[in-house]
Amino acid sequence: MKKLTMSKIIEEEVYSDILVIGSGIAGGITALEAAKQGLEVNVVVKSPGIEGSNTYWAQGGIVSFGQDDKPELLKEDILKAGDYINNPEAVDLLVAEGKKAIDRILIQELKIPFARSSPDKLDYALEGGHSRRRILHVADATGRTIATALYNHLKDFPNIHLYFDHTAVDLLTSPHHLTDPLASYQEPFCLGAYVLDNKSHLIKKFIANYTVLATGGCGAVFEFTSNPKTAIGSGYAMAQRAGARIVNMEYIQFHPTALYHREADNFLISESVRGEGARLKTRDGRAFMDKYSPLKDLAPRDEVTRAIYQEMINTKSKFVLLDLAGQTRVDIKKRFPYIYRTCLSYGLDITREPIPVVPAAHFSCGGVLVDTWGRSSLSRLYAVGEVSCTGLHGANRLGSTSLLEGLVWGTRAARHISENFQPELRCNPSLIRSWRYPQREEAIDPALIYQDWTTIRSTMWNYAGIIRTTKRLERARADLEYLQHRVDKFYQEAPMDPELVDLRHGLQVALLITRAALANQESRGAHFRLN
């Protein structure tokens, strides 16, 4: 059992103009753009390094405009993928500002070495749901390249302070966390967060004039996911407890192709692979996507995912095949070096044999409702990237728009804060409640946390996953609510530990998804119900 010494009641108060929680492209760009305006920025990162963000693992690329492209074509592709329940204002904004942000920040400032078809021409990839080749990429490691370059650039700013190995526990809000009874007469607002130092197990009060959630998505609450295990939706959970509006959580996009291998931990096979000519086949070699969509292998992700799921049921198989070896369009080793090397490490040569793949939870189209500046419904709280719901994606995300969304809204959130910055905190920091450590602390048993996560992930995969029914969702809700009572009780009595904080957050998010899926009886996009 994991024995921790009794937590000492020692608190550290950390001040800044802006607190950014998360280190992917959305959080990093927010910090960068705010720092340029002279604001002091603290960035809290749960993982020991930048590899904990979804940005780091993004393979495909980022949407721009191809040579024969037009803004109205991209707009229509986004709307079509989202089943036309996208927020039109958000779509227009991305289309209007996206390329400018790429050119200014990624290409000119960060010097991202996007692939080129010739010395003076960028190379544009094609992905499912896109009517044109418009995806800028760095082979198949676009996200890793951007995340690394952004991190190295952030280190050059003396007014940006990075706190790795720190887990955000709860947002600090008025009046809830203030000892002043008169605060109840004010409109609620956010003034930072309680943050756990993962090494010392002490809670710090990060106090800020403005707080920006950039915590990413929640794919890791499902048994099979393309996300890192840190992506358990902590931002959704904290925002909900603080009173911010959360919408569209039923729209969980499943990526159709993750590597099926017992040791691969659902390694993602980029959608660009199909864009370059790979075909989906059954285990006996029969191509099947022509049965499900006129776009065949380039259909939107939700259609491809359900087709694979159905074929797995029809053939009683645990996977299908993605055949890239049969195409002649690209040099596989050059175009997909990371995928090639990774598959080869598992004994699979993708230049000669097809790739066994299964669907995996990939992206949340819902989240903390924000406007075009990233402002949530809670004053002084912003949200950017996957944790937010701008309405851009509607019921289903168009491939490679997520990095661009993080770039555009991260830029806009920083701009809005800096242009409207109010230096006063509107409260006396001494009135912020101290963290209440339990008087008696129970030792944490890792076996219990592991089993609780197994229950959550298997429940979400089997009952609230790709194909949903009323009975499945009701079972999921009942099982998760029962577990929540036990976890909450344990959380009140156990020492502060990042694994326990994540468990509490992940369970709350699983219930958010399940309840939203139950409430919405209409199949649309990434939310598919049989009844």
N, C-alpha and C positions, 0 to 999 in steps of 0.2 A: 504493500500500500504506500501511497505517496504521502509521506509525513512532512508537514511544514511546521515550522516553529510559530508560536503565537505572534500574529502581526502586531507590531508596535504602533501606537497611535502617533505617528510622526507624519506630518503632511508638508508637502512642498507646493507652493503656489507659483505657477509659471504664467507670465503675462505676455501678451502680444496684441497687435492690432487685429490680426486675423489668425484663427486656428483652422488649419486644413487637416482633415482626418482622411488619410489615404494618399498613396504615392503613385497611382497610375497616371495616364496621360491627362485626365481631367484635373486631378489634384495637383499634379506637377505644374501644369500650365497655369492654373489659378495662382499658385505660389509664385511662379516666375513673373507673370504679368503684374501681380500686386507689388512684388519687390521692386520692379522697375519704377514704380510710382513712389518709392520711398517708404512703403509700409513694412512694419515688422511682422514677419510670418513665422509661426511655428507649425511644423508638419509632423503629425503623429502617424507612425507606421507600425502595424501589428507585427509584421515579420521582421527577421533580422536584417533583411536586405530587400532590394527592389523586386526580387523574383516572386514575391507574394501577390503581385497585382495581376489581374487578367490581361492588362496591356502587355506585360512582359511575354506572355504566352501566345499573343495574337499572331497568327501566321500569315493570313491571306493578304491584308494590305489596308489601304485607306482610299475612300472614294474621292475622285477628282473629276475632271472632264477629259474624255478622250478626244482624239483629233476630229472625229466626225460626230461629236456629241453636242447636245444642246441642253440648256437648263430645264426646259419643259419635258424633255425625255427622262432626265433623272427624277424630276418631280413625279412623273407618272409611274415610274418604276417603284419609287418609295411608297406611293399611295396604293398601288396594286398589291405589293407585298403585304402591306398593312391592312388589307381588306377594306380600304377607304374609310376607316375610322381614325385616321391620323389627325393630329391637330394641324390644320392647313397653315397656320401662322408659323409653327415650328418647322414645317417642311420648307416653306418659302425662305425662312431665315437660313437654314442649312445650305440650301441651293445657292443663295445669294452671297453668303459669307465664307463658305467652306474653302473654296479654292484660294481665296485671298489669304486665309489663315495658314493654309498649307505652304503657300509660296513665301509668306513673310516669316513664319516661325520655324517650320520644319525644314524648308529648303535653304532659306537665306541665313537664318540665325543658328539653327542646330546642325546644319550641313548634313542632313540625312541623305545617304548615298542611294537614292532610289534607282532601280534598274533602268537601263537605257537600251533602246533598240539600235541607237547609233550615238556617237559622241554628243550630238546636239539635240537628240530626241529622247524623251522619256518613254519607257515601255509600259503599256497599259494591259493589265490582265482582265479576263472575263470571268464572272461568277454567275451562279444561278440567280435568276430573277432580274438580271441586268440586260438591257437591250443593246448596250454598247460595251466595248472594252474601255474601262475607265478606272481600273484599280491600280493605284501606285503601290509598288511593293519593293522590298529588299529581299529578293529571292523568296524564301518561305520563312523568314525570321524578321518580319517588319516590326512587330511589336517589341521584340527584344532590342532591336537596333534603336528604336525611338526611345524606349524606356532608359536605356543605358546612356544615350546622348543627353537626354533631358536631365537625368540625375547628375551627370558630370557637370552640366551647365549650372544647375542649382547650387552646387558646392562653391561656385565662384562668387555667390552673393552673400556678403556678411550679415545681411538682414533676413536671411532664411536659415532657420534652425531645424534640423532633422532629428527626430526622436524615434529611432528604430527600437524594436522590441518593446513597444508600448501599446497596450490594448485599450481602446476607448470602451468605457463601461456604460456610462449614461451621459446624456446631455444635461448641462446645467441650465436651469430655466427659472425665470421669475414668474410667479411667486413661489413655485413649488420648493425651490432649494434655498429660499431666503428665510432668515429668522424674523424679519420685519413684518408684522401683521398688516401694516398699511400697504404692503406690496400687493395684497389681494385686490386692491382697487385699480391696479394698473392692467393694461393689456399684457398678456404673456409675451415674453421674449427670451431669446437664447443668449447666454453669456459665457459659453465655453463648454467644457466637459470634464467629468471625472475620468481619469486615465490611470490604468494599472501599469506600473513598471513591472514587466514580466520577470525581471531578474530579482528585484528586491521584494516583490509582492506587496508593495505599498501603493496606496492611491494618491495621485497628485491632482491638484485642481488646476487645470489649464483654463485660465480666464482670458477672454478675448472680446473685443468690441463686436466682431462678426465671426461666425463659425460656418465652415463649408464642409459638408459631407461629401466625400469622394471615395467611399468605401467599397465600390464595386457591387457585384451581383451576389446571387444566392444559389448557384448551381450545385454547390457541395451539400445541400440538404437532400439531394437525390443520390440514389445508390450509384448510378453511372453518370459521370459529368466530365466535361472537358476542362472545367475550372480547377484551379489549385484548391487544395483542401481548406485554405483560409477563407474562401468565398462562401461564407455562411449567412450573409445578409445582415450583418451587424447594424449597418446604417438604417435599414428599414425598421428594425426592432427599436433602436434608440429613438428614431423620429416618431414612431407610433406612440411610444410611452410619453414622449414630450408633447404630444398633441398635434403634430403636423399631419396634414392630409396624405393618405396613401391610396393610390388608385391603380387599377388594371393589373393586380398581382396574379390574376389567373392566366395571363398571357406569358407563359414560360416557353421560350423557344428551345427546342431540342436540335442539336446539331446532328445531321444524319450520319456522319461518318467519323467515328472514333475507332482507333485500332483495337481489334479484339485479340487480346493476348493476356494470359494470366499474370504476367509481370509488367505489363505496359501501363497500368493505371490509367486506362482510357486516353491514351495519347491522341491528340486531335489530328485528323487528316484534313487539311484545308479544303474548303470548297473550291479553291482555285484548281485543284486537281481535276475536278469534273469540268471546270472551265477550259482546261487544256485538253479535253478529249477523253478522259477516263469514263468507263461505263460501269453501271451497277448491274450485277449478275447474281443469280442464285448459285448455290454451291455446285450445281451440275453445269454451270456455264451459260445459262439462259438469261439474256438481257430482259429486264422487265419494266423499265420506267415508261415505255411507250403505252403500256396498259393504263397508266395513271394520269398522264399529263401530255398534252400536245408538245410541251417544251422538253419532254423526255428527261434526260439527266440534268438539264439546266432549269428544272422547275424550282419554285421557291422552297425554302428549307422545310416548312411545315408539311408540304405535299410529299417531298422526298422522304421525310422521316416516317410519315404514316405508311407510305408505300413499302419501305423497308420493314417496318413493324409487321405489316400484313403478310409480306412474303416470308418472314421468319415464322409466323404462325402457320401459314399454308404449307411450308416445307418442314415444319417442326425442327427448325434449326436455330442455333444460338447466334448466328451471324450471317451476313451476306458477303459478297465479294465486290471489291472496287478494282476494276482492271485498268490500270494505267499503262501496263506493258504493251498493250495492243495498239496504242496511238503512235503516230509518227510526227506529231506537230512540234514537239519540244525535246530538247536534251534533258532527260529526267534528272540526271545527276547535277546539272547546272541550274535548272529551274527550281528544283525542290531538294537542295542539298541536305537540309536539316531533316526532312522527312525521310529521305533516302538513308542517311546515316543512322537515324534512330531505328528504322525498320530493320536495317541490316544488323544492328546490335541484337535484335531478337531473332536473327537467323532468316530474315525475309528479304529477298532481293527484288525490289519492286520494279526493276527493269526487265525481269524475267517472269514474275508470277504476280497474280492478283493479291490485293490486300484484304484480309478479313476485317470487316467493320461492323459496328453496331451504333445505334443512336445514343446520344448522351445529352443530359441537360446542359444548356449552353449560355442562355441569355434571358434576362428578365426585361420584358418590354414595359412593365409597370414600375412603380416605385413612389418616391416622395414627389408629390405634384409640385411643379415649379413653373414659373413664367419664362418669358424669353430672356430674362436676365439671370435665371437660376434661383430666383427668390421662392422660398417655400411659403406655406400659409402661416408659419411661425416667424414672427419678426426677428430679424438679425440672423436667421438660419437660411443658408443657401445649400443647394444640392446640385452636383454636377456629375456627369458620367452615368454609368449603369444604375447607380442607386437612385437616380432621379427619374421622374416621368415627365419629359417635355411634351409628350404626345407625338413625337417624331415618328415612332415606330408603329403606332396604332396597335393592331392585333398581332403583328409579326414583323420582325426586323429584316430589312433588306441587307444582304451581306456587305460587310466592310463599311457600314455607316457608323458603327459604334465608336471607332477611334476618332472619326471626324466630329461626331456629336460631342465627345469629351473635349476635343480641341476648341470647338466653337463656343460651347457653353462655359468652359473654363476661362477662356479669354473674356467673355462677356460678364461673368460673375465678378472677376477681378476689376474689370473696368467700372462696373456699376458701384462696387464697394468704394473704390478709390475716388470716384466722382461725387459720391454722396457720403463720404466718410464723416462720422461724428465721433470725435475723440472721447467724449464722456461715456462711461459705462452705464450710466443711469442707475447705478446702485453702489453701495459701499461694499467692497470686497470682503470686509470683515463680517458682513451679515450673511455670507454664503455658508450654508451648513457644512460642518465637518462630516467626513465619511464615517458611517457607523459600522465599526467592525463588530462581529459577534463576540459576546462575552465568553462563550465556550465554543471552541472550534473543533469540528469533527475532521478526522483525517480523510483525505480524498482517496478513494479507491479507483484506480484507473480502469479496472474491469467494469465497474458500474458505468462510468462515462462512455467506455467503448460500447457496451451493450445498449445504452440509451441512444447513441448515435446510430447503431445498427438498426434499432427499431424505427427511428425517425426516417432514415434513408430508404429502408425497404418499404416502409409504409407509403412514403411519397412516390416511390418508383412504381409500386404495384397498384396503388389506389388513386393517386393524384398525378399520374404521369402522362404519357403520350395519348392514351385513350381513356376517357373518364366516363363514369356512370354515376347516377345518384347514389346507388347503394355503396359503391366503392368510396365515394367522397364522404358519405355519412360515416362509414366505418373508419376512415382516416381521421375524421374530426373527433370521433369518440375516443379512439385510441390515443391521439395526440393530446386531447384535453385531460385524459386520465394521467398521462405521463407528465403533463405540465404541473399538476398539483404536487407531484413528488419532487420534480426538479426545483420548483420554486422554494419548497420547504428546505431542501438540501442547500440551495443557494444562500438562504438566510443564515444557515448554521455553519457553513464551511469556510475555510480561509480563502481569501481572494486568490484566484488562480486563472490564468488565461484560458485553460481548457474548459473550466466550469463557466466562465463568462461566455465563451463561444457556444457552449451547449445551450445555455439559456436563450441566447440570441437566435440560434438556429431553430430551436423548437418554436419560438414565437413566430418566426418567419414561415415555418412549415404550416402553422395554423393560419397565418395571413393568406397564404396561397390557397389552402384547402377551403377556407370560408368564402373567398372570392370566387373560386371555381364552383362552389355549391350555389352561390347567389346568381351566377350568370348561366342561364339554361340554354343560351344560344351558342351553337358552335361557330367559331370565327377564328381564322388564323391559327395561332398557336394554342388556342383553347378548343379542344375537340371533345364533344360529348355524344355518346350513343343514345342516352336518354337522361 
